[in-house]
């Protein structure tokens, strides 16, 4: 899978067809998920909001040949992923989809590249990392430090953060949480294997 740190939601305008507006989730410039078409940009933004709200619910993902469709509460298709090379890769994509939907900036086709790609220096358990988004999720901190996120119930993670070295105590994050990124903010992350 691509580097999740470089993700954004792109608003697309196809021009003159009946439903010219759509959106896509892009990671490292590659589209991994595309929405259905909408008549207005407002319809697209409402779809993004609904997807952000519902993306934590596993029942909203329908699996078809190493791709997934995402459905709303009325079982209407909101969009479809690319085809992944394996079921494992697709499962990982579904797992990080929620975090990416929560933390990715929305970029319209006329936004500047400079705004999309601001880089922050963050520290995770003492190690310096570069981060290219304005927010970061619990899962993204784990993936950035350990290289992957294990969904095994025997594995648990703790993530805490503070914005300055001189700040007092760390603030805890829970799975699914997303925080705003500030330059030189600090995270502590730990992994426990109970097997």
C-alpha positions as CSV (number, residue, x, y, z in Angstrom):
1,X,0.0,0.0,0.0
2,X,1.0,3.6,-0.5
3,X,2.4,6.0,2.2
4,X,-0.6,7.1,4.2
5,X,1.1,10.3,5.4
6,X,0.6,11.9,2.0
7,X,-3.2,11.6,1.7
8,X,-5.9,14.0,0.8
9,X,-9.5,14.1,-0.4
10,X,-9.6,15.5,-3.9
11,X,-12.8,17.2,-5.2
12,X,-13.3,16.4,-8.9
13,X,-15.3,18.2,-11.5
14,X,-15.9,16.3,-14.7
15,X,-17.5,19.2,-16.4
16,X,-20.6,18.7,-18.5
17,X,-22.2,15.3,-17.7
18,X,-25.3,14.8,-15.6
19,X,-23.4,14.2,-12.3
20,X,-20.1,16.1,-12.8
21,X,-19.0,16.3,-9.2
22,X,-17.3,13.5,-7.2
23,X,-14.4,13.0,-4.7
24,X,-11.6,10.6,-4.3
25,X,-9.2,9.6,-1.5
26,X,-5.7,9.9,-2.8
27,X,-2.6,8.5,-1.1
28,X,0.9,9.6,-2.5
29,X,-0.9,10.9,-5.5
30,X,-2.6,7.6,-6.3
31,X,-6.4,7.3,-6.1
32,X,-7.5,4.4,-3.8
33,X,-11.2,5.3,-3.5
34,X,-13.6,7.2,-5.8
35,X,-17.1,8.3,-5.0
36,X,-20.2,8.1,-7.2
37,X,-21.1,11.3,-9.1
38,X,-23.2,14.2,-7.8
39,X,-25.1,17.0,-9.5
40,X,-23.7,19.7,-7.1
41,X,-20.5,20.3,-5.1
42,X,-22.7,20.5,-2.0
43,X,-23.8,16.9,-2.7
44,X,-20.1,15.8,-2.8
45,X,-19.3,17.6,0.5
46,X,-22.4,15.9,2.1
47,X,-21.1,12.5,0.9
48,X,-17.7,13.2,2.3
49,X,-19.2,14.1,5.7
50,X,-21.4,11.0,5.7
51,X,-18.5,8.8,4.8
52,X,-16.4,10.3,7.6
53,X,-19.3,9.6,10.1
54,X,-19.9,6.1,8.9
55,X,-16.4,4.8,8.0
56,X,-15.9,3.3,11.4
57,X,-18.8,0.8,10.8
58,X,-17.4,-2.4,9.2
59,X,-20.9,-3.3,8.0
60,X,-20.8,-0.3,5.5
61,X,-18.0,-2.1,3.6
62,X,-19.1,-4.6,0.9
63,X,-16.2,-6.8,-0.3
64,X,-16.1,-7.8,-4.0
65,X,-13.0,-9.4,-5.6
66,X,-10.3,-7.5,-3.5
67,X,-12.2,-4.2,-3.8
68,X,-14.6,-2.6,-1.4
69,X,-17.7,-0.6,-1.9
70,X,-18.8,1.8,0.8
71,X,-22.5,2.1,1.6
72,X,-24.6,4.5,3.6
73,X,-27.3,3.7,6.1
74,X,-29.8,3.1,3.3
75,X,-27.4,0.7,1.5
76,X,-26.8,3.2,-1.3
77,X,-23.3,2.9,-2.8
78,X,-21.2,6.0,-1.9
79,X,-18.1,4.9,-3.7
80,X,-15.7,2.1,-4.6
81,X,-12.0,1.3,-4.0
82,X,-9.4,0.4,-6.5
83,X,-8.7,-3.4,-6.9
84,X,-6.0,-4.4,-4.4
85,X,-3.5,-7.2,-5.2
86,X,-4.5,-9.3,-2.2
87,X,-7.2,-9.7,0.4
88,X,-4.7,-8.7,3.1
89,X,-3.8,-5.5,1.4
90,X,-7.5,-4.7,1.0
91,X,-8.2,-5.4,4.7
92,X,-5.4,-3.0,5.6
93,X,-6.9,-0.4,3.3
94,X,-10.3,-0.8,5.0
95,X,-8.6,-0.5,8.4
96,X,-6.8,2.8,7.6
97,X,-9.7,4.2,5.5
98,X,-11.5,5.6,8.6
99,X,-8.3,7.4,9.9
100,X,-7.6,8.7,6.4
101,X,-11.1,10.0,6.0
102,X,-10.9,11.8,9.4
103,X,-7.5,13.3,8.9
104,X,-7.1,14.0,5.2
105,X,-7.4,17.6,4.0
106,X,-10.0,18.3,1.3
107,X,-8.3,19.8,-1.8
108,X,-10.2,21.2,-4.7
109,X,-8.6,21.1,-8.1
110,X,-7.7,24.8,-7.9
111,X,-6.0,24.7,-4.5
112,X,-2.2,25.3,-4.5
113,X,0.3,22.5,-4.2
114,X,2.1,24.4,-1.5
115,X,-1.0,24.2,0.8
116,X,-1.4,20.5,0.2
117,X,2.2,19.5,1.1
118,X,3.3,21.4,4.3
119,X,5.7,19.3,6.2
120,X,5.8,19.1,10.0
121,X,8.5,17.7,12.2
122,X,7.1,15.4,14.9
123,X,8.7,13.2,17.5
124,X,7.4,9.7,18.2
125,X,9.0,8.0,21.2
126,X,12.0,10.2,20.8
127,X,12.5,9.6,17.0
128,X,12.1,12.5,14.6
129,X,9.6,12.0,11.8
130,X,8.3,14.2,8.9
131,X,4.5,14.5,8.6
132,X,2.7,16.0,5.6
133,X,-0.8,16.5,6.9
134,X,-2.5,18.9,9.2
135,X,-4.0,16.1,11.4
136,X,-2.9,12.7,12.5
137,X,-4.9,9.8,13.8
138,X,-4.2,7.2,16.5
139,X,-3.7,4.6,13.9
140,X,-1.4,6.8,11.8
141,X,0.9,7.4,14.8
142,X,1.2,3.6,15.3
143,X,1.8,3.0,11.6
144,X,4.4,5.8,11.4
145,X,6.4,4.3,14.3
146,X,5.9,0.5,14.0
147,X,5.4,0.4,10.2
148,X,2.0,-1.3,10.5
149,X,-1.1,-1.6,12.7
150,X,-2.0,-5.1,13.9
151,X,-5.7,-5.7,14.4
152,X,-5.1,-8.8,16.5
153,X,-7.1,-8.5,19.7
154,X,-4.1,-9.8,21.6
155,X,-2.2,-6.7,20.5
156,X,-2.9,-3.3,22.1
157,X,-1.4,0.1,21.6
158,X,-1.2,3.2,23.7
159,X,-0.6,6.7,22.2
160,X,-0.2,9.9,24.0
161,X,0.8,13.4,22.8
162,X,1.7,16.9,23.8
163,X,2.3,19.9,21.7
164,X,5.5,21.3,23.3
165,X,8.5,19.6,25.1
166,X,7.8,21.9,28.0
167,X,4.1,21.1,28.3
168,X,3.1,19.1,31.4
169,X,1.5,15.7,31.1
170,X,0.7,13.9,27.8
171,X,-2.9,13.6,26.6
172,X,-4.1,10.1,25.8
173,X,-5.5,9.1,22.4
174,X,-7.9,6.2,21.7
175,X,-8.4,4.2,18.5
176,X,-10.1,6.4,15.9
177,X,-9.0,9.7,17.5
178,X,-7.6,12.4,15.3
179,X,-5.6,15.5,16.5
180,X,-4.3,18.6,14.9
181,X,-0.6,18.5,14.1
182,X,1.8,21.2,15.3
183,X,5.4,21.5,14.4
184,X,7.7,19.7,16.9
185,X,4.8,18.0,18.8
186,X,5.6,14.9,20.7
187,X,4.0,11.4,20.8
188,X,4.7,8.4,23.0
189,X,3.6,5.1,21.6
190,X,3.7,1.6,23.1
191,X,2.7,-1.8,21.8
192,X,1.7,-4.7,24.1
193,X,1.4,-8.3,23.0
194,X,-0.7,-10.4,25.4
195,X,-0.4,-13.7,23.5
